[in-house]
Amino acid sequence: MELNFKNKSALVTGASKGIGLATARRFAAEGIAELHLAARSEDALLQAQDSIAGEYGARVHIHVTDLSRTENTLALARACQNVDILVNNAADSSPGPLDKMSDQDWRNSLDMKVFSYVTLTRELYASMKQRGGGVIINDIGNSGENWDANYIIGTTGNAAMMAFTRGVGGWSLDDGIRVVGVNPGPVATDRMVKMMKRRALDWYGDENRWEELYDKYPAKRAAQADEVADLIVWLASDRAAYITGTIVTIDGGIASRRSII
């Protein structure tokens, strides 16, 4: 299936590993001309740059930055103002229940998950509007629709980003822009292991029992990062030209079961 990425460019945040890196690689595999990759880890970004440019021939630019700081997010938006596609993916919400989360935990997590998404969307939307079009994909998370008291910061931030995506995306096509959300459930990444260890500690009193949780998941496994990346890239393509202001969930049916795993 031709996705028509020739001569297009994309910015992917949180692109040094997991879903972000898988998404960047999939864009390159589908023939995108230029990629901007943003994350905190310079070593991981340099490795991604060399690998993607060498394997696919795309022009790859890296941006080593901490998007929990507004000034860094604004600087990234300026550096990438001409991209055709934005994938907001950088996030690291602290897992745990309300009584274990400090005010600083809330601020650290929401500065990254909510405010960096909002700031980049606002700034690049304006640039896209001037140029007559673009696509913004927000990688959110199914806890925004399937609330989890033991992941209270993440579930709150994700619900906020779902509302934001629907609110902006409902009208964005008037400006030639599509804004779409993706809600992964558990994905086999380092971040998921961190969350599963917290869950095992809460449920079993031992974080080392986290692998036992796989028995409770659909198909006895988490999603693979490549599966989520395939969805994101398709939604960013011309094949999804009439999809905006909605959220697509990829979680093996977990949210529909009304189960957190």
SEMI-972047 format. One record per residue (C-alpha): residue in one letter; residue number from 0; x, y, z. Coordinates in Angstrom, 2 decimals. Example, Ala and Ser with C-alpha at 12.3 -4.5 7.8 and 13.67 -1.06 7.14 Angstrom:
BEGIN
@residu:A, num:0, east:12.30, north:-4.50, up:7.80;
@residu:S, num:1, east:13.67, north:-1.06, up:7.14;
END
This chain:
BEGIN
@residu:M, num:0, east:0.00, north:0.00, up:0.00;
@residu:E, num:1, east:1.49, north:3.33, up:-1.08;
@residu:L, num:2, east:1.45, north:5.83, up:1.78;
@residu:N, num:3, east:2.69, north:8.81, up:-0.25;
@residu:F, num:4, east:5.44, north:10.11, up:2.04;
@residu:K, num:5, east:7.77, north:11.13, up:-0.79;
@residu:N, num:6, east:9.17, north:14.63, up:-0.22;
@residu:K, num:7, east:7.53, north:14.84, up:3.24;
@residu:S, num:8, east:9.10, north:15.39, up:6.65;
@residu:A, num:9, east:8.19, north:14.38, up:10.20;
@residu:L, num:10, east:9.14, north:15.21, up:13.77;
@residu:V, num:11, east:8.93, north:12.34, up:16.27;
@residu:T, num:12, east:9.47, north:13.06, up:19.96;
@residu:G, num:13, east:10.63, north:10.43, up:22.40;
@residu:A, num:14, east:12.36, north:8.90, up:19.39;
@residu:S, num:15, east:15.38, north:7.27, up:21.03;
@residu:K, num:16, east:13.59, north:4.02, up:21.90;
@residu:G, num:17, east:10.28, north:2.18, up:22.09;
@residu:I, num:18, east:7.31, north:3.41, up:20.09;
@residu:G, num:19, east:9.06, north:6.60, up:19.02;
@residu:L, num:20, east:12.06, north:4.82, up:17.52;
@residu:A, num:21, east:9.84, north:2.19, up:15.88;
@residu:T, num:22, east:7.71, north:4.98, up:14.38;
@residu:A, num:23, east:10.74, north:6.79, up:13.00;
@residu:R, num:24, east:12.02, north:3.60, up:11.41;
@residu:R, num:25, east:8.63, north:2.86, up:9.87;
@residu:F, num:26, east:8.39, north:6.37, up:8.38;
@residu:A, num:27, east:11.82, north:5.85, up:6.84;
@residu:A, num:28, east:10.88, north:2.41, up:5.53;
@residu:E, num:29, east:7.84, north:3.96, up:3.86;
@residu:G, num:30, east:10.00, north:6.46, up:2.00;
@residu:I, num:31, east:9.77, north:9.67, up:4.01;
@residu:A, num:32, east:12.41, north:12.15, up:2.89;
@residu:E, num:33, east:13.33, north:13.82, up:6.18;
@residu:L, num:34, east:13.07, north:12.95, up:9.86;
@residu:H, num:35, east:13.60, north:15.00, up:12.99;
@residu:L, num:36, east:14.14, north:12.87, up:16.09;
@residu:A, num:37, east:13.92, north:14.39, up:19.57;
@residu:A, num:38, east:14.77, north:12.82, up:22.93;
@residu:R, num:39, east:16.98, north:13.28, up:25.98;
@residu:S, num:40, east:19.59, north:10.64, up:25.18;
@residu:E, num:41, east:22.26, north:11.84, up:22.75;
@residu:D, num:42, east:23.92, north:8.44, up:22.41;
@residu:A, num:43, east:20.65, north:6.69, up:21.56;
@residu:L, num:44, east:19.69, north:9.41, up:19.07;
@residu:L, num:45, east:23.07, north:9.23, up:17.34;
@residu:Q, num:46, east:22.70, north:5.47, up:17.04;
@residu:A, num:47, east:19.17, north:5.88, up:15.63;
@residu:Q, num:48, east:20.37, north:8.53, up:13.17;
@residu:D, num:49, east:23.16, north:6.33, up:11.83;
@residu:S, num:50, east:20.96, north:3.26, up:11.60;
@residu:I, num:51, east:17.98, north:4.91, up:9.89;
@residu:A, num:52, east:20.03, north:7.03, up:7.47;
@residu:G, num:53, east:22.25, north:4.09, up:6.58;
@residu:E, num:54, east:19.42, north:1.61, up:6.06;
@residu:Y, num:55, east:16.81, north:3.77, up:4.37;
@residu:G, num:56, east:18.60, north:6.84, up:3.02;
@residu:A, num:57, east:16.37, north:9.38, up:4.78;
@residu:R, num:58, east:17.82, north:12.67, up:5.99;
@residu:V, num:59, east:17.83, north:12.40, up:9.77;
@residu:H, num:60, east:18.30, north:15.30, up:12.18;
@residu:I, num:61, east:18.53, north:14.80, up:15.93;
@residu:H, num:62, east:17.52, north:17.15, up:18.73;
@residu:V, num:63, east:18.84, north:16.34, up:22.19;
@residu:T, num:64, east:16.39, north:18.05, up:24.51;
@residu:D, num:65, east:14.28, north:17.74, up:27.64;
@residu:L, num:66, east:10.71, north:18.52, up:26.60;
@residu:S, num:67, east:9.51, north:18.87, up:30.18;
@residu:R, num:68, east:10.91, north:22.41, up:29.94;
@residu:T, num:69, east:8.76, north:24.83, up:27.95;
@residu:E, num:70, east:11.70, north:26.78, up:26.55;
@residu:N, num:71, east:13.11, north:23.57, up:25.06;
@residu:T, num:72, east:9.77, north:22.66, up:23.52;
@residu:L, num:73, east:9.47, north:26.10, up:21.92;
@residu:A, num:74, east:13.03, north:25.85, up:20.58;
@residu:L, num:75, east:12.25, north:22.45, up:19.05;
@residu:A, num:76, east:9.12, north:23.85, up:17.42;
@residu:R, num:77, east:11.16, north:26.66, up:15.87;
@residu:A, num:78, east:13.79, north:24.23, up:14.59;
@residu:C, num:79, east:11.13, north:21.99, up:13.03;
@residu:Q, num:80, east:8.58, north:24.56, up:11.93;
@residu:N, num:81, east:8.38, north:23.24, up:8.37;
@residu:V, num:82, east:7.63, north:19.59, up:9.11;
@residu:D, num:83, east:4.55, north:18.03, up:7.50;
@residu:I, num:84, east:3.90, north:15.57, up:10.32;
@residu:L, num:85, east:4.25, north:15.83, up:14.11;
@residu:V, num:86, east:4.16, north:12.73, up:16.30;
@residu:N, num:87, east:3.92, north:13.66, up:19.98;
@residu:N, num:88, east:5.25, north:10.65, up:21.83;
@residu:A, num:89, east:7.63, north:11.79, up:24.61;
@residu:A, num:90, east:6.15, north:10.88, up:28.00;
@residu:D, num:91, east:7.13, north:9.25, up:31.28;
@residu:S, num:92, east:4.28, north:9.40, up:33.80;
@residu:S, num:93, east:5.16, north:8.15, up:37.27;
@residu:P, num:94, east:3.18, north:4.99, up:38.13;
@residu:G, num:95, east:1.42, north:4.62, up:41.46;
@residu:P, num:96, east:-1.74, north:5.51, up:43.43;
@residu:L, num:97, east:-2.77, north:8.96, up:44.61;
@residu:D, num:98, east:-1.33, north:8.64, up:48.12;
@residu:K, num:99, east:2.11, north:7.75, up:46.75;
@residu:M, num:100, east:2.36, north:10.62, up:44.26;
@residu:S, num:101, east:3.79, north:13.97, up:45.34;
@residu:D, num:102, east:2.98, north:17.33, up:43.79;
@residu:Q, num:103, east:6.37, north:17.22, up:42.09;
@residu:D, num:104, east:5.58, north:13.80, up:40.60;
@residu:W, num:105, east:2.45, north:15.31, up:39.10;
@residu:R, num:106, east:4.24, north:18.34, up:37.72;
@residu:N, num:107, east:7.16, north:16.36, up:36.28;
@residu:S, num:108, east:4.86, north:13.93, up:34.51;
@residu:L, num:109, east:2.29, north:16.41, up:33.20;
@residu:D, num:110, east:4.93, north:18.88, up:32.04;
@residu:M, num:111, east:6.08, north:16.15, up:29.66;
@residu:K, num:112, east:2.86, north:14.39, up:28.70;
@residu:V, num:113, east:0.42, north:17.29, up:28.59;
@residu:F, num:114, east:2.32, north:20.53, up:28.22;
@residu:S, num:115, east:4.92, north:19.41, up:25.68;
@residu:Y, num:116, east:2.14, north:17.91, up:23.52;
@residu:V, num:117, east:0.04, north:21.08, up:23.80;
@residu:T, num:118, east:2.95, north:23.43, up:23.10;
@residu:L, num:119, east:4.25, north:21.53, up:20.08;
@residu:T, num:120, east:0.74, north:21.16, up:18.70;
@residu:R, num:121, east:0.00, north:24.85, up:19.10;
@residu:E, num:122, east:3.26, north:26.01, up:17.55;
@residu:L, num:123, east:3.39, north:23.58, up:14.63;
@residu:Y, num:124, east:-0.34, north:23.83, up:13.95;
@residu:A, num:125, east:0.18, north:27.53, up:13.24;
@residu:S, num:126, east:2.99, north:26.76, up:10.82;
@residu:M, num:127, east:1.01, north:23.98, up:9.13;
@residu:K, num:128, east:-1.98, north:26.27, up:8.74;
@residu:Q, num:129, east:0.14, north:28.88, up:6.96;
@residu:R, num:130, east:1.39, north:26.19, up:4.57;
@residu:G, num:131, east:-2.06, north:24.74, up:3.97;
@residu:G, num:132, east:-1.94, north:21.40, up:5.75;
@residu:G, num:133, east:-0.29, north:18.85, up:8.00;
@residu:V, num:134, east:-0.88, north:15.96, up:10.38;
@residu:I, num:135, east:-0.49, north:15.76, up:14.16;
@residu:I, num:136, east:-0.60, north:12.37, up:15.86;
@residu:N, num:137, east:-0.74, north:12.24, up:19.66;
@residu:D, num:138, east:0.44, north:8.96, up:21.16;
@residu:I, num:139, east:-1.61, north:8.91, up:24.36;
@residu:G, num:140, east:-2.53, north:5.64, up:26.12;
@residu:N, num:141, east:-5.61, north:3.55, up:26.87;
@residu:S, num:142, east:-5.66, north:4.50, up:30.56;
@residu:G, num:143, east:-7.22, north:7.75, up:29.37;
@residu:E, num:144, east:-10.38, north:5.81, up:28.54;
@residu:N, num:145, east:-9.94, north:2.98, up:31.03;
@residu:W, num:146, east:-9.17, north:4.74, up:34.29;
@residu:D, num:147, east:-6.62, north:3.25, up:36.63;
@residu:A, num:148, east:-6.33, north:4.37, up:40.25;
@residu:N, num:149, east:-2.87, north:2.79, up:40.50;
@residu:Y, num:150, east:-1.65, north:4.87, up:37.54;
@residu:I, num:151, east:-3.46, north:8.01, up:38.57;
@residu:I, num:152, east:-1.12, north:10.57, up:37.00;
@residu:G, num:153, east:-0.99, north:8.75, up:33.69;
@residu:T, num:154, east:-4.72, north:8.13, up:33.55;
@residu:T, num:155, east:-5.42, north:11.82, up:34.28;
@residu:G, num:156, east:-2.92, north:13.12, up:31.75;
@residu:N, num:157, east:-4.10, north:10.69, up:29.08;
@residu:A, num:158, east:-7.74, north:11.64, up:29.59;
@residu:A, num:159, east:-6.77, north:15.29, up:29.21;
@residu:M, num:160, east:-4.89, north:14.58, up:25.98;
@residu:M, num:161, east:-7.82, north:12.62, up:24.59;
@residu:A, num:162, east:-10.08, north:15.62, up:25.16;
@residu:F, num:163, east:-7.46, north:17.94, up:23.69;
@residu:T, num:164, east:-7.08, north:15.79, up:20.58;
@residu:R, num:165, east:-10.81, north:15.54, up:19.99;
@residu:G, num:166, east:-11.32, north:19.25, up:20.66;
@residu:V, num:167, east:-8.60, north:20.46, up:18.29;
@residu:G, num:168, east:-9.05, north:17.71, up:15.72;
@residu:G, num:169, east:-12.79, north:18.22, up:15.44;
@residu:W, num:170, east:-12.24, north:21.52, up:13.66;
@residu:S, num:171, east:-8.69, north:21.21, up:12.31;
@residu:L, num:172, east:-9.64, north:19.89, up:8.88;
@residu:D, num:173, east:-11.07, north:23.34, up:8.16;
@residu:D, num:174, east:-7.41, north:24.41, up:8.12;
@residu:G, num:175, east:-6.27, north:21.37, up:6.13;
@residu:I, num:176, east:-4.80, north:19.75, up:9.25;
@residu:R, num:177, east:-5.65, north:16.41, up:10.82;
@residu:V, num:178, east:-5.21, north:15.79, up:14.56;
@residu:V, num:179, east:-5.57, north:12.17, up:15.67;
@residu:G, num:180, east:-4.87, north:10.25, up:18.88;
@residu:V, num:181, east:-3.54, north:6.72, up:19.35;
@residu:N, num:182, east:-4.22, north:4.85, up:22.57;
@residu:P, num:183, east:-1.84, north:1.94, up:23.04;
@residu:G, num:184, east:-2.39, north:-0.44, up:25.88;
@residu:P, num:185, east:0.63, north:-2.25, up:27.34;
@residu:V, num:186, east:3.55, north:-2.21, up:24.90;
@residu:A, num:187, east:6.75, north:-4.22, up:25.29;
@residu:T, num:188, east:9.09, north:-1.32, up:26.15;
@residu:D, num:189, east:11.38, north:-0.42, up:29.05;
@residu:R, num:190, east:8.67, north:1.94, up:30.30;
@residu:M, num:191, east:6.14, north:-0.90, up:30.44;
@residu:V, num:192, east:8.50, north:-3.03, up:32.55;
@residu:K, num:193, east:8.77, north:-0.13, up:35.00;
@residu:M, num:194, east:4.98, north:0.06, up:35.23;
@residu:M, num:195, east:4.56, north:-3.72, up:35.54;
@residu:K, num:196, east:7.07, north:-3.83, up:38.38;
@residu:R, num:197, east:5.03, north:-1.19, up:40.18;
@residu:R, num:198, east:1.85, north:-3.20, up:39.56;
@residu:A, num:199, east:3.48, north:-6.39, up:40.85;
@residu:L, num:200, east:4.60, north:-4.52, up:43.96;
@residu:D, num:201, east:1.05, north:-3.24, up:44.57;
@residu:W, num:202, east:-0.64, north:-6.59, up:43.90;
@residu:Y, num:203, east:1.89, north:-9.17, up:45.06;
@residu:G, num:204, east:4.20, north:-7.19, up:47.31;
@residu:D, num:205, east:7.15, north:-8.12, up:45.10;
@residu:E, num:206, east:8.16, north:-6.22, up:41.96;
@residu:N, num:207, east:10.25, north:-9.19, up:40.79;
@residu:R, num:208, east:7.00, north:-11.06, up:40.02;
@residu:W, num:209, east:6.11, north:-8.63, up:37.20;
@residu:E, num:210, east:6.40, north:-11.25, up:34.45;
@residu:E, num:211, east:3.52, north:-13.19, up:36.03;
@residu:L, num:212, east:1.23, north:-10.39, up:34.86;
@residu:Y, num:213, east:1.57, north:-11.51, up:31.25;
@residu:D, num:214, east:-0.86, north:-14.35, up:32.00;
@residu:K, num:215, east:-3.59, north:-11.75, up:32.46;
@residu:Y, num:216, east:-3.06, north:-9.97, up:29.12;
@residu:P, num:217, east:-4.90, north:-10.73, up:25.87;
@residu:A, num:218, east:-2.91, north:-13.35, up:23.91;
@residu:K, num:219, east:-0.63, north:-13.58, up:26.97;
@residu:R, num:220, east:1.53, north:-10.75, up:25.68;
@residu:A, num:221, east:1.92, north:-7.02, up:25.35;
@residu:A, num:222, east:1.74, north:-5.23, up:22.01;
@residu:Q, num:223, east:4.97, north:-4.79, up:20.10;
@residu:A, num:224, east:6.26, north:-1.28, up:19.44;
@residu:D, num:225, east:6.23, north:-2.02, up:15.70;
@residu:E, num:226, east:2.49, north:-2.74, up:15.84;
@residu:V, num:227, east:1.80, north:0.69, up:17.31;
@residu:A, num:228, east:4.23, north:2.34, up:14.89;
@residu:D, num:229, east:2.44, north:0.79, up:11.91;
@residu:L, num:230, east:-0.84, north:2.32, up:13.10;
@residu:I, num:231, east:0.69, north:5.75, up:13.72;
@residu:V, num:232, east:2.35, north:5.88, up:10.32;
@residu:W, num:233, east:-0.78, north:4.77, up:8.48;
@residu:L, num:234, east:-2.84, north:7.40, up:10.30;
@residu:A, num:235, east:-0.27, north:10.02, up:9.27;
@residu:S, num:236, east:-0.57, north:9.02, up:5.61;
@residu:D, num:237, east:-2.89, north:10.18, up:2.84;
@residu:R, num:238, east:-4.72, north:6.86, up:3.22;
@residu:A, num:239, east:-6.28, north:8.27, up:6.39;
@residu:A, num:240, east:-7.15, north:11.66, up:4.88;
@residu:Y, num:241, east:-10.65, north:11.81, up:6.41;
@residu:I, num:242, east:-9.67, north:10.73, up:9.92;
@residu:T, num:243, east:-9.38, north:13.56, up:12.45;
@residu:G, num:244, east:-10.63, north:14.42, up:15.92;
@residu:T, num:245, east:-10.78, north:10.82, up:17.03;
@residu:I, num:246, east:-8.80, north:8.28, up:19.06;
@residu:V, num:247, east:-7.77, north:4.86, up:17.76;
@residu:T, num:248, east:-7.17, north:2.28, up:20.49;
@residu:I, num:249, east:-4.67, north:-0.56, up:20.08;
@residu:D, num:250, east:-4.78, north:-2.66, up:23.25;
@residu:G, num:251, east:-5.98, north:-6.16, up:22.39;
@residu:G, num:252, east:-9.45, north:-5.33, up:23.73;
@residu:I, num:253, east:-8.37, north:-4.40, up:27.26;
@residu:A, num:254, east:-10.38, north:-1.17, up:27.45;
@residu:S, num:255, east:-13.44, north:-2.92, up:26.04;
@residu:R, num:256, east:-13.12, north:-5.56, up:28.76;
@residu:R, num:257, east:-13.01, north:-2.73, up:31.32;
@residu:S, num:258, east:-9.88, north:-4.32, up:32.68;
@residu:I, num:259, east:-6.55, north:-2.58, up:33.26;
@residu:I, num:260, east:-4.67, north:-5.67, up:31.98;
END
